[in-house]
Amino acid sequence: MKILYIGNYRDGTGWGNAGLNNILALHSAGVDVVPRAITFEAADKDYPEEIKTLEKKSTDGCDVCIQHTLPHLYSYDSRYKNIGYLAVETSNFTDTGWQHYANLMDEIWVPSEAAESACISSGVTKPIKIAPHSLDMTKYKAVNGGNQIKEMQSTFNFVFIGEFVERKNLKALIQAFHMEFDTHEPVNLFIKTSKTSIENIQRYAKEIKNGLKIRTKYKEEIIVAGRLEDVDYISVLGQCHCFVMPSRGEAFCIPALEAMALNIPVIHTANTGMDDFCIGEAVPSSPTPCLGAMSTLSNLDTAKSDWREINIRELCAAMRRAYQNWHSDTGKIQKGQVKAVAETYDHKSIGHEMKELLNDS
């Protein structure tokens, strides 16, 4: 068996990184894989030598083609068994017509049960298989070097990592943090985001805090906007104590898995793709019409499909529990589980799962 893997794994985006890790997972499991990149956004990062070596291989003899891209770009090729890899964050995608393209494939792979449910709700009739995302866990075993943030060295640090888009729901986290924690408490909110500037996030946070009207002075968030080198990213993430993702929709959430690889528990929105693997607390959520997440795909996030809206008061309570439990026996038991679960999502383990899916096809 020889796999042609087509995707935007050179973009440097979360979506691209998922594809990159899928390729490395297959390779680590002994699967003969040949990657070919399509690029939607320019990336400013280097790539593992393994990827560069694999790209030099010929596609001759490939009998399976995994297409990790938007479904309207799927192309059926009779030379291969065609697999579409689809990560979707909404309850359905019927308005996009993606189900018609998905049904041209021989089967569809998704990273989570939530994504599987969205495919079924949207009318995908081809076999759907769950192939979770993965990480190179060796990067997280020993954090050596890298920058540290001085303000985070003697405090309990909540962390958010995600693009500055409506779907990620950063507003709910800023509201919950300042509703729950007073200025004198040794607690910080660290925000690592992209597609914006530090100044823009500061203005955004200030507007949200002013709207709370519960105190005259609020803590300042610690903000990083843009890309960090891997060693700095892991070092700063390692300073944190609880990862919080109040997202309205996630097919998986690789930053949450990265946090868990560093033994950091996760607070997340219930009824999303994060339910499959996150250890920490799932905060109750309710369905709400999804509007305005992806302007380039205006028919994807419409009022005809749903996101999940997190309960902010429940989020406040979950963050308080995380803070209080950190040094307790409850917290120690949870921390012991977090990294153990994350390590089951290493390249080799997930690669073998994907290999079994291919063999079962």
TORPARO-624932 format. One record per residue (C-alpha): residue number from 1; x, y, z; residue in one letter. Coordinates in nm, 2 decimals. Layout:
BEGIN
resi; X; Y; Z; resn
NUM; X; Y; Z; A $
...
//
This chain:
BEGIN
resi; X; Y; Z; resn
1; 0.00; 0.00; 0.00; M $
2; 0.13; 0.34; -0.10; K $
3; -0.05; 0.66; 0.01; I $
4; -0.06; 0.99; -0.18; L $
5; -0.14; 1.26; 0.09; Y $
6; -0.26; 1.59; -0.06; I $
7; -0.31; 1.89; 0.18; G $
8; -0.21; 2.24; 0.30; N $
9; 0.04; 2.10; 0.55; Y $
10; 0.29; 2.38; 0.46; R $
11; 0.05; 2.66; 0.56; D $
12; 0.17; 2.69; 0.92; G $
13; -0.20; 2.71; 1.02; T $
14; -0.37; 2.49; 1.27; G $
15; -0.54; 2.31; 0.99; W $
16; -0.20; 2.28; 0.81; G $
17; -0.03; 2.15; 1.12; N $
18; -0.29; 1.88; 1.16; A $
19; -0.21; 1.75; 0.81; G $
20; 0.16; 1.77; 0.88; L $
21; 0.11; 1.55; 1.19; N $
22; -0.11; 1.31; 1.00; N $
23; 0.17; 1.26; 0.74; I $
24; 0.43; 1.21; 1.01; L $
25; 0.20; 0.97; 1.20; A $
26; 0.15; 0.75; 0.90; L $
27; 0.52; 0.75; 0.83; H $
28; 0.61; 0.66; 1.19; S $
29; 0.38; 0.36; 1.16; A $
30; 0.57; 0.23; 0.86; G $
31; 0.31; 0.34; 0.60; V $
32; 0.46; 0.44; 0.26; D $
33; 0.33; 0.79; 0.23; V $
34; 0.41; 1.06; -0.04; V $
35; 0.30; 1.41; 0.06; P $
36; 0.21; 1.68; -0.20; R $
37; 0.13; 2.03; -0.08; A $
38; -0.14; 2.28; -0.18; I $
39; -0.10; 2.62; -0.02; T $
40; -0.37; 2.87; 0.08; F $
41; -0.15; 3.09; 0.30; E $
42; 0.22; 3.16; 0.30; A $
43; 0.41; 3.01; 0.59; A $
44; 0.71; 3.15; 0.77; D $
45; 0.83; 2.83; 0.94; K $
46; 1.06; 2.55; 0.85; D $
47; 0.95; 2.19; 0.82; Y $
48; 1.08; 1.85; 0.95; P $
49; 1.35; 1.69; 0.74; E $
50; 1.12; 1.38; 0.72; E $
51; 0.86; 1.59; 0.53; I $
52; 1.12; 1.72; 0.29; K $
53; 1.25; 1.37; 0.23; T $
54; 0.91; 1.22; 0.18; L $
55; 0.82; 1.50; -0.07; E $
56; 1.10; 1.38; -0.29; K $
57; 0.94; 1.04; -0.35; K $
58; 0.76; 0.96; -0.67; S $
59; 0.38; 0.91; -0.67; T $
60; 0.42; 0.61; -0.90; D $
61; 0.26; 0.31; -0.74; G $
62; 0.02; 0.50; -0.51; C $
63; -0.31; 0.32; -0.47; D $
64; -0.47; 0.54; -0.20; V $
65; -0.52; 0.92; -0.21; C $
66; -0.60; 1.11; 0.11; I $
67; -0.73; 1.46; 0.03; Q $
68; -0.70; 1.68; 0.33; H $
69; -0.86; 2.00; 0.20; T $
70; -1.19; 2.17; 0.17; L $
71; -1.45; 1.93; 0.02; P $
72; -1.53; 2.15; -0.28; H $
73; -1.17; 2.09; -0.38; L $
74; -1.20; 1.71; -0.37; Y $
75; -1.12; 1.54; -0.70; S $
76; -1.21; 1.18; -0.76; Y $
77; -0.94; 0.99; -0.94; D $
78; -1.01; 0.63; -1.05; S $
79; -0.64; 0.54; -1.01; R $
80; -0.68; 0.55; -0.63; Y $
81; -0.90; 0.46; -0.34; K $
82; -1.01; 0.82; -0.26; N $
83; -1.04; 0.93; 0.11; I $
84; -1.15; 1.28; 0.20; G $
85; -1.02; 1.41; 0.54; Y $
86; -1.27; 1.66; 0.68; L $
87; -1.26; 1.86; 1.00; A $
88; -1.58; 2.07; 1.05; V $
89; -1.67; 2.28; 1.35; E $
90; -2.04; 2.33; 1.30; T $
91; -2.34; 2.10; 1.36; S $
92; -2.38; 2.06; 0.98; N $
93; -2.26; 2.21; 0.66; F $
94; -2.56; 2.14; 0.43; T $
95; -2.57; 2.50; 0.29; D $
96; -2.21; 2.46; 0.15; T $
97; -2.30; 2.16; -0.07; G $
98; -1.99; 1.99; 0.07; W $
99; -2.19; 1.67; 0.13; Q $
100; -2.21; 1.62; -0.25; H $
101; -1.84; 1.64; -0.29; Y $
102; -1.78; 1.42; 0.01; A $
103; -2.01; 1.16; -0.14; N $
104; -1.78; 1.14; -0.45; L $
105; -1.51; 0.99; -0.22; M $
106; -1.49; 0.63; -0.13; D $
107; -1.48; 0.72; 0.24; E $
108; -1.45; 1.02; 0.47; I $
109; -1.21; 1.05; 0.76; W $
110; -1.27; 1.29; 1.05; V $
111; -1.08; 1.37; 1.37; P $
112; -1.36; 1.34; 1.62; S $
113; -1.71; 1.21; 1.70; E $
114; -1.85; 1.57; 1.67; A $
115; -1.71; 1.60; 1.32; A $
116; -1.86; 1.25; 1.24; E $
117; -2.20; 1.37; 1.37; S $
118; -2.18; 1.68; 1.15; A $
119; -2.11; 1.47; 0.84; C $
120; -2.40; 1.24; 0.91; I $
121; -2.64; 1.54; 0.98; S $
122; -2.53; 1.70; 0.65; S $
123; -2.61; 1.40; 0.44; G $
124; -2.27; 1.23; 0.39; V $
125; -2.36; 0.87; 0.30; T $
126; -2.01; 0.72; 0.24; K $
127; -1.84; 0.54; 0.52; P $
128; -1.71; 0.78; 0.79; I $
129; -1.41; 0.68; 1.00; K $
130; -1.25; 0.86; 1.30; I $
131; -0.88; 0.93; 1.26; A $
132; -0.77; 1.16; 1.55; P $
133; -0.50; 1.42; 1.52; H $
134; -0.16; 1.35; 1.68; S $
135; 0.17; 1.52; 1.80; L $
136; 0.54; 1.45; 1.82; D $
137; 0.54; 1.39; 2.19; M $
138; 0.92; 1.39; 2.21; T $
139; 0.91; 1.77; 2.17; K $
140; 0.72; 1.80; 2.50; Y $
141; 0.91; 1.55; 2.72; K $
142; 1.19; 1.78; 2.82; A $
143; 1.16; 2.16; 2.79; V $
144; 1.51; 2.30; 2.76; N $
145; 1.58; 2.67; 2.70; G $
146; 1.33; 2.90; 2.55; G $
147; 1.19; 3.23; 2.67; N $
148; 1.00; 3.27; 3.00; Q $
149; 0.75; 3.54; 3.08; I $
150; 0.86; 3.71; 3.41; K $
151; 0.50; 3.81; 3.51; E $
152; 0.40; 3.44; 3.50; M $
153; 0.67; 3.30; 3.72; Q $
154; 0.49; 3.32; 4.06; S $
155; 0.13; 3.30; 3.96; T $
156; -0.14; 3.06; 3.85; F $
157; -0.17; 3.10; 3.48; N $
158; -0.47; 3.03; 3.26; F $
159; -0.38; 3.01; 2.89; V $
160; -0.58; 3.05; 2.57; F $
161; -0.42; 2.97; 2.23; I $
162; -0.62; 3.03; 1.92; G $
163; -0.69; 3.26; 1.62; E $
164; -0.87; 3.59; 1.69; F $
165; -1.19; 3.48; 1.53; V $
166; -1.56; 3.47; 1.64; E $
167; -1.57; 3.09; 1.67; R $
168; -1.29; 3.08; 1.93; K $
169; -1.50; 3.29; 2.16; N $
170; -1.22; 3.47; 2.34; L $
171; -1.47; 3.72; 2.46; K $
172; -1.63; 3.46; 2.69; A $
173; -1.30; 3.38; 2.85; L $
174; -1.21; 3.74; 2.91; I $
175; -1.55; 3.80; 3.07; Q $
176; -1.53; 3.48; 3.29; A $
177; -1.17; 3.56; 3.41; F $
178; -1.25; 3.91; 3.52; H $
179; -1.59; 3.81; 3.67; M $
180; -1.43; 3.54; 3.88; E $
181; -1.09; 3.67; 3.98; F $
182; -1.01; 3.99; 4.17; D $
183; -0.71; 4.20; 4.11; T $
184; -0.53; 4.09; 4.43; H $
185; -0.54; 3.72; 4.34; E $
186; -0.22; 3.57; 4.21; P $
187; -0.38; 3.46; 3.88; V $
188; -0.30; 3.56; 3.52; N $
189; -0.47; 3.52; 3.18; L $
190; -0.22; 3.45; 2.90; F $
191; -0.35; 3.49; 2.55; I $
192; -0.15; 3.36; 2.25; K $
193; -0.33; 3.45; 1.93; T $
194; -0.27; 3.53; 1.57; S $
195; -0.42; 3.73; 1.27; K $
196; -0.42; 4.04; 1.49; T $
197; -0.19; 4.27; 1.69; S $
198; -0.13; 4.30; 2.07; I $
199; -0.28; 4.65; 2.06; E $
200; -0.60; 4.52; 1.90; N $
201; -0.64; 4.25; 2.16; I $
202; -0.57; 4.51; 2.44; Q $
203; -0.85; 4.74; 2.30; R $
204; -1.08; 4.44; 2.26; Y $
205; -1.02; 4.33; 2.62; A $
206; -1.06; 4.68; 2.76; K $
207; -1.40; 4.72; 2.59; E $
208; -1.52; 4.38; 2.74; I $
209; -1.39; 4.47; 3.09; K $
210; -1.56; 4.81; 3.08; N $
211; -1.88; 4.64; 2.98; G $
212; -1.88; 4.42; 3.30; L $
213; -1.92; 4.72; 3.53; K $
214; -1.81; 4.53; 3.84; I $
215; -1.50; 4.71; 3.95; R $
216; -1.30; 5.02; 3.86; T $
217; -0.97; 4.84; 3.79; K $
218; -0.90; 4.51; 3.62; Y $
219; -0.59; 4.30; 3.57; K $
220; -0.40; 4.33; 3.24; E $
221; -0.39; 4.02; 3.02; E $
222; -0.05; 3.89; 2.91; I $
223; -0.07; 3.88; 2.53; I $
224; 0.14; 3.74; 2.25; V $
225; 0.03; 3.78; 1.89; A $
226; 0.20; 3.60; 1.61; G $
227; 0.43; 3.30; 1.58; R $
228; 0.68; 3.18; 1.84; L $
229; 0.97; 2.95; 1.77; E $
230; 0.88; 2.60; 1.89; D $
231; 1.13; 2.61; 2.18; V $
232; 0.98; 2.94; 2.30; D $
233; 0.62; 2.83; 2.24; Y $
234; 0.67; 2.51; 2.45; I $
235; 0.86; 2.70; 2.72; S $
236; 0.59; 2.96; 2.77; V $
237; 0.31; 2.71; 2.75; L $
238; 0.50; 2.51; 3.02; G $
239; 0.46; 2.81; 3.25; Q $
240; 0.08; 2.77; 3.24; C $
241; -0.14; 2.57; 3.47; H $
242; -0.48; 2.54; 3.29; C $
243; -0.56; 2.56; 2.93; F $
244; -0.91; 2.72; 2.86; V $
245; -1.09; 2.69; 2.52; M $
246; -1.44; 2.83; 2.53; P $
247; -1.47; 2.78; 2.15; S $
248; -1.82; 2.76; 1.99; R $
249; -1.70; 2.48; 1.76; G $
250; -1.39; 2.26; 1.74; E $
251; -1.33; 1.95; 1.53; A $
252; -1.04; 1.86; 1.76; F $
253; -0.81; 2.14; 1.90; C $
254; -0.44; 2.06; 1.87; I $
255; -0.33; 2.34; 2.12; P $
256; -0.54; 2.16; 2.39; A $
257; -0.35; 1.84; 2.32; L $
258; -0.02; 2.03; 2.33; E $
259; -0.11; 2.16; 2.67; A $
260; -0.20; 1.81; 2.79; M $
261; 0.14; 1.69; 2.66; A $
262; 0.29; 1.92; 2.92; L $
263; 0.05; 1.79; 3.19; N $
264; -0.18; 2.09; 3.18; I $
265; -0.55; 2.01; 3.22; P $
266; -0.81; 2.16; 2.99; V $
267; -1.13; 2.35; 3.05; I $
268; -1.34; 2.33; 2.73; H $
269; -1.68; 2.38; 2.58; T $
270; -1.89; 2.06; 2.61; A $
271; -2.04; 1.89; 2.30; N $
272; -1.75; 1.97; 2.07; T $
273; -1.47; 1.76; 1.93; G $
274; -1.26; 1.83; 2.24; M $
275; -1.48; 1.59; 2.43; D $
276; -1.30; 1.30; 2.27; D $
277; -0.97; 1.35; 2.45; F $
278; -0.96; 1.64; 2.69; C $
279; -0.89; 1.58; 3.06; I $
280; -1.01; 1.87; 3.29; G $
281; -1.36; 1.99; 3.28; E $
282; -1.62; 2.01; 3.01; A $
283; -1.83; 2.32; 3.07; V $
284; -2.21; 2.30; 2.97; P $
285; -2.31; 2.46; 2.65; S $
286; -2.62; 2.51; 2.44; S $
287; -2.68; 2.52; 2.07; P $
288; -2.68; 2.86; 1.91; T $
289; -2.70; 2.97; 1.54; P $
290; -2.35; 3.02; 1.40; C $
291; -2.28; 3.35; 1.23; L $
292; -1.98; 3.52; 1.10; G $
293; -1.68; 3.29; 1.16; A $
294; -1.54; 3.25; 0.81; M $
295; -1.61; 3.54; 0.58; S $
296; -1.43; 3.36; 0.29; T $
297; -1.68; 3.08; 0.32; L $
298; -2.01; 3.27; 0.38; S $
299; -2.23; 2.97; 0.32; N $
300; -2.05; 2.76; 0.58; L $
301; -2.14; 2.93; 0.91; D $
302; -2.50; 3.04; 0.87; T $
303; -2.80; 3.06; 1.09; A $
304; -2.91; 2.72; 0.95; K $
305; -2.63; 2.54; 1.14; S $
306; -2.53; 2.55; 1.51; D $
307; -2.24; 2.63; 1.72; W $
308; -2.22; 2.57; 2.10; R $
309; -2.24; 2.86; 2.33; E $
310; -2.06; 2.81; 2.66; I $
311; -2.23; 2.89; 2.99; N $
312; -2.02; 3.18; 3.12; I $
313; -2.12; 3.14; 3.49; R $
314; -2.03; 2.77; 3.47; E $
315; -1.70; 2.87; 3.30; L $
316; -1.63; 3.10; 3.60; C $
317; -1.69; 2.81; 3.84; A $
318; -1.47; 2.57; 3.64; A $
319; -1.19; 2.82; 3.64; M $
320; -1.22; 2.87; 4.01; R $
321; -1.21; 2.50; 4.07; R $
322; -0.90; 2.46; 3.86; A $
323; -0.73; 2.73; 4.06; Y $
324; -0.83; 2.59; 4.39; Q $
325; -0.76; 2.23; 4.30; N $
326; -0.41; 2.28; 4.16; W $
327; -0.22; 2.18; 4.48; H $
328; -0.50; 1.96; 4.62; S $
329; -0.51; 1.58; 4.60; D $
330; -0.79; 1.61; 4.34; T $
331; -0.56; 1.83; 4.13; G $
332; -0.27; 1.58; 4.16; K $
333; -0.48; 1.29; 4.05; I $
334; -0.61; 1.48; 3.75; Q $
335; -0.26; 1.59; 3.65; K $
336; -0.15; 1.23; 3.66; G $
337; -0.41; 1.14; 3.41; Q $
338; -0.36; 1.44; 3.17; V $
339; -0.02; 1.35; 3.03; K $
340; -0.09; 0.98; 3.02; A $
341; -0.39; 1.05; 2.79; V $
342; -0.20; 1.29; 2.57; A $
343; 0.07; 1.03; 2.51; E $
344; -0.18; 0.80; 2.35; T $
345; -0.20; 1.06; 2.07; Y $
346; 0.17; 1.04; 1.97; D $
347; 0.25; 0.99; 1.61; H $
348; 0.32; 0.62; 1.63; K $
349; 0.00; 0.53; 1.82; S $
350; -0.23; 0.73; 1.59; I $
351; -0.03; 0.62; 1.29; G $
352; -0.11; 0.26; 1.37; H $
353; -0.47; 0.35; 1.41; E $
354; -0.47; 0.51; 1.07; M $
355; -0.29; 0.21; 0.92; K $
356; -0.57; -0.02; 1.06; E $
357; -0.83; 0.21; 0.90; L $
358; -0.65; 0.17; 0.57; L $
359; -0.63; -0.21; 0.61; N $
360; -1.00; -0.23; 0.69; D $
361; -1.09; -0.03; 0.38; S $
//
